[in-house]
Amino acid sequence: MDNLRQTRQYKQEIILKYGCNPHQKPATLSSLNGNTLPFDILNGQPGYINLLDAANAWQLVYELKQSLNMPAASSFKHVSPAGAAVAVPLTPEESIAYEVYGKELTPLAVAYLRARNADPLSSFGDFAAVSEVVDETTASVLKNVVSDGIVAPGYNEKALEILKRKKKGNFIILKANVDFKAPELEFREVYGMGFMQKRNAELITVDKLGTAVTKKTELSDCAKRDLVIGSITLKYTQSNSVGYVKNGQMIGVGAGQQSRVDCVKLAGKKVCIWALRQHPKVMDLKFKKGIKKQERINARVRYIEGDFTPFERKDWEQKFDSIPSPLTAQEKEQFMNELTGVSLTSDAFFPFRDNIDHASKYGVSYVAQPGGSRMDDIVTAACDDYNMIQCHHGVRLFHH
């Protein structure tokens, strides 16, 4: 145990406005043992939660780039990703649903648009991270959404000018130090106790997926990519966590639930909203002139959900030139039945087959999980029942 005894020297670098809450003062950010910080602050005044988001978001996109060699982006809220993605070209339907149809987009802009549109309600006021130097197009995308800040390895001149003007000059811009080496051991103090653990430096790659354990075993390259995206995303998601992936982007993240099947259900609801935003009736909603983008997003989601109170419906109807006809349960079911090719990932083993039974409602064709449960055979049999392909990568990814 002697080799684990270490002295930690903190050097105060930044005084923060407050900690997690306004009454938690003082709050500071310190460097450790004479090392530099992983970020330089180029603009704005980051807060305690901003920096926690930035640290997790940057690690996520950095690992996606390392693993898949594609531009990557993430959208964080409260130290979990609302979305994450790599630069897979948008389908026409996605372009319409994301309100960018006909626009010229760089790969990095596409990656962030995908990350942001996994769950655009949750991404409201997000902290973004991207794996590449920010270009003018990506900066312009960020300019038009409600976001608190971004971390990236660099910014071109025009992009930096655009972002510095955002939020009346208060948009937080962090430059990641790509050469920063995180210490092998991590320490944390909680309620007067000191915890230490080895940092989770395990990189999930396509090779880690190994051989499928189900009757069907042939994974496409796209499926392998999506399973890696889901697994790396969950590595930086508050546990328990489950994620659904399609077209190189998270389309539903279930975070921090005590029951794994509740994660599956929560993330599944987000999958439904993501998919139904591409329903012709949703894309054809006619908004009054002057309705802001986030209001349009919120209104589309409420249209899909359909469970208005009388007062809410009255306010909602005011946003349209003519009141839309309802999106019926039958129309939703028919549209969702067409969804397929979705990947499901879990940060730990599935303890019961009910997780797979429920996930089958959301077009799941591929599954990746650590495995290691005495119920593995039963869960695998459930995957076989639904003609899914399942892999065990053997790496538990709890994050707290």
N, C-alpha and C positions, 0 to 999 in steps of 0.2 A: 504493500500500500504506500510505501514511502515515495515511490516514483510518481504517485498521483497528487502529492502535496505540492501545491503551488501558491505563490504569492501573487495577488492580483493588484496591479497598480492602475488606478483610474485617474485620468487627466480630464478635467472638465473642459469641454470644447464649445458647447452651445447651451445657453440658458433657454429652456422651453417655456412657452406661455403658461402651461400647466400640464399635469399628467393625463390620465385617462379622463378625468372629470375636472371641472373648473376649481373645485375646492381642494384638489390634490396638488398643493404647492409646498415647497419648490419642486421643480422638475428640471433635469438637465440631461444632456447627452455627453458621454465621455468616451474617449479613446482608451484602449487597453494596453498596458505594458509598453508604452512608447510607440505603438504602431499607429499608422494613419487610419482614418475612417474609410469605410468602403465607398463613401459618396462625397462629392464636393457640392456645395449649395450654390447654384448659379443665380437663383431668384426665389423670392418669397421667404416666408418664415415657417418651416415645417414644425408640426406639433408631434407629440408623443406617439399618437396612433398613426399619423402620417408616416413616421419613420419605421414603425413596425410593419406597416403595409409595404413600404418601399423595400425593406429588407427581404421580406418573403416574396414579393412580386418579382424583384430582380433575380433572385435565385431561381425562381420558376422558369422565367424566360431564358435565362442563361443556360439552364440544363436542357430545355427544349431545343435550343440551338445546338448545344453540344451533341445531343442524342440524335437529332434528325437532320441537322445542317440546313435548316429552313428558318427564315425570319419568323420571330415569335412575338406574341404580345399577351399581356394579362391585364385584367381589370379587377382591382381589389377593393373590398369593403370590410372593415373590422377584422382584418388579419385573416381573411379567407377570400379566395377568388370567386367573384361573381361569374367570371368567364376567363377562358384562356384559349389561344388558337395559334395556328401557324398559317403561313401565306398560301392557302389553297384558293384558286380563283373562285369568285362568287358565281353561283348559278343565276340565271335571269330572275327567278322567283326570289332568291335571297336579295338580289340587288334592289328589287322593287320594295320588298319588306323592310330593308335597311335604309331606304330612301336615297340610294346612290345610283339608280339606274341611269346609264349613259355617261357617267362621270369617269374620267381617266384616273385610275388609282395605281399607286405604286404597291409592290408586294407588302411593304411594311404597313401601309395604310390599310390594306386588305386584312392583314393579321389583326390590327387593332379593331377594325370594324367587326370582325368575327368575334373577337373577345368581348367587345362591348355589347354585342347583340345576342349573346348567350342568354342574358337575363337583364334587359335594359332597365327594368324597374329597379333592380338591386344596384346596377351600375351608376345610378344617379348619384353624383358626388363622389366618384371613384378615385382611386389612385392608380395610375396607369404605369405599366412597365413595358418596354420594347427591347429587343435584343440587338437592334442595329442603330446606327446614327440616324437621328430623326431628320426626315426630309420635309420639304415645304408642304407636300400633299398630306402627309401624316399630321403635321402641325395644323393644317387647315381643318382636318377632321376633328381634332381635339378642340379647336377654336369654337366649334359649333355644338359642343356638348357640355353638360354640367360636370365638371371634374375638378378635383382639388390639386392634382399635381401629377408629375411624371418622373420616372427615372429611366435613363438611357445611357449608352456608352458615349454618346456625343450628339451634337446638333449642328446642322449646317447653318450658315449665317441667317438666311431668310427664315428658317424654321424657328430659330431662337428669337428673332424679332417678333414673329407672330405670337409665340407663347408668352413672351414677356409682357405683352399688352393684355393678356387674358386676365379676367377677374380684377380689372383696374390696377394691373401691375402686381397682384398678389398671388398669381399662380405659382405653385412650387415647382421648381425645375432642379432636378438633381442629376449630376453627372456621375455615373458609376465608374469606379476604378476597376477595370477589367483584369488588372494584375493583382488585385487584392486576394490574399490567401487567408481564408478563415481558419482560426485555430482548430486543432483537432479535438480539443475538449471544450465543452460548453458549460458555463456556470449560471445558476439562477438563484436568487434569494426570494423566498416566499415565507411570510409570517415568521420571520426570525430564524428560518432554516436555510442552509445552503445546499443546493443540489448540483451535482456534476454528472455529465454523461458525455460519451463520445458523440461528436456531431454526426448526423445522418448524411453521410457523403455518398451513399449508394446511388449510382446513376442508373436509371431504368433505360434500357436500350431494347431494340428489336430482338437482339440475341437472347436477352433475359426471358423473353416470352416462352422460349423452349418449344417443346412438342405439345400439341393439344392433347387433352385427356379425354375428349369426347369421341363419339363415333366419327363425326366429321372432323377433319383435321386441317384442311387446306385453307390457310388464311391468305387473302389478297394483300398486296403491299399497302393498299389504303387502310385495310383493317388493322394491320400491324402498326401503321403510323398512328391511327386513332387510339389504339389500346395503349401505346406509349404516352400519347398526350394525356389521356385520362389518368394514367398511373402517376406521372410526374405532377400533374395538377393536384391530385389528392395528397401527394407528399407534403404540400404546403396548404392544406385545407384542415380546419379544425375537426378533429375526429369525434365520433364516428363519421365517416364520409363515403359517399358513393357518387359516381359521375357517369353521365351519358355523353357520348361523343359521336359526331357525324361531320363529314366533309372537313376534317381538320380543325374542328372547333368543339369546345364544350357546349352542349345544348341543355344541360341541366346538372347542377351541383347541389347535392344534399349534404349539409355540413352540420357537425356538432350535435347530432341526435344520439340519445342514449340507446335506442333500438335501431339496428341496421335496417330492418325492413321499413322503418319510418323514413330513413334516409332515401331508400329506394322510391318510396311514395312521394316524398317531398320533391326530389329531383325529377321524378316522373311527371309531376304536375307542371314543372317548368319546361319539360320536353313538349308537352301538349301545347303550351302557350307558344313556344318557339315554332313548332310546326304549323299551328293554326294561324299564326301571323302571315303565313303564305297561302292561306285559303283565299280563293278569288273574291269572296264577299268581304273579307277583311281588307284586302289590298285595294278594293274598290270603294271604300268608305269616302264620302265626300265631305270634307271639313270646310267650315267657313274660313274665309280669308283672315289671316292674322292669328290663327291658332298655332301656338308654339310647338316645336318638335316634341319636347317631352310631354306636353299635353296630348299630342296625337298618339304617342306611344302608350301613355296611360289609358287613353280612351279605347284604343284597340284591344288592350289587355282586358279591360272591363267588359268590352263587347264580347270577347271570347268567353270570359267567365260567366257573364250574364246574370249574376246574382245581385242585382241592384236593390237597394232600398228605394222607396218612392221618392224621397228627397234627392237621393243620388241620381236616380234616373232623370229627374227633371233637369238637374244641372248638366248631366251628360248629354242630353238631347239638344241643349243649347249650342253645342259645338258643331252642329251639322246644318247644312242648307236644307236638307229634308231628313226626317227621322228614318234611320235604317231599319229594314226588316230584321227580326232576330236571326241569329245563327243557331239553328236548332240542334238538339242533342243528336238527332239522326244525321244531320249534315256533318257534325263534328266526328261522329263515329265512323262514317264512311270515309272521311278524309284521313283520319288517323290510321285506318286499316290499310292505307296505301304506304304508310311509312315503313321502311325496312333498311337494313344495312347499318343499324345503330350499334355502337360499341358500349358495353357496360363495364366499368371498373370499380373496384372496392379497395379500401385501404387495409382491410383484413379479411379473413375468410368469411364466407357466407355460412352462418350456422344452421340454416334451415332452407328447405326448398321454396318456402313462400316468397323469398327474395326473387327467385327466378320466375316463379309464377306471376308475380306482380310486374316484373320487368318485361315480361313477354307482351304486355299491353302497349309497349312503346317502341315497337319495331326492332327490338334487340336481336341481332344476329351473332354477335361476338361478345365474349366475356373474358376478362382477365382479373385474377385475384391471387393472393398469395397461396391459398390452399393451406392444408395442415390441420383441418378439423376432422374429427371422427365421423362427421356427416358428409365428408367430401364425396363419397360414392353416391349418396342420395341426391346431393346438389348436382353432380354430374349427370345423373339419370334424368333429372328435371331438364337440364340443358338439352339432352338427347330428345326428350319428349317434344321440345319446341324447335328441334333442328338447329340449335345453336352450336357454335364452336367455342370451347372454353379452354383457356390456358392457365396454368399455375406458375407464376414467376418466383414464388418463394420468398418474397420480401415484404414483410409487414411495414406499413407506412403510416403508423399513428403519428399525429402531430398535435401537441398541446402547448 
